[in-house]
Amino acid sequence: MAFDTLNDFFAMGGHAIYVWTSWGLTLALLVGLVVHAFQERRQLMRQLQRQARREERRQPRTSAPSISTSSEASTHDA
């Protein structure tokens, strides 16, 4: 093992402040990135739901009668 004791490991040969600060910042940034991604996803899903509701309201509630084509009219006459 590179370190004789656990205290030596945490002291990092006198460079503990730099090593553990780097680890802490890296961990904080990664956690922040994951949290941000979840927030962005939640916001996007809400926007998509609002857009879908708006589009549903824009659609006419009753369907208009269909206009038959000339080929359909000839089959009905026979």
C-alpha angles and dihedrals in degrees: 000000000000094000126050097209138018089249089057089052093053092043090053093206093301094312097092096119092058097040098047093041089054092049092046094050092046092051092046092051093048092049090047090051092052092047091048091050091052091048092049091049092050091049092049092050091051091050091050091050091050091048092050091051091049091050091049090053091050092054114092111256095221124045118239118239111269119247111232120226124232092260091054091048092054092053091052092051095055 
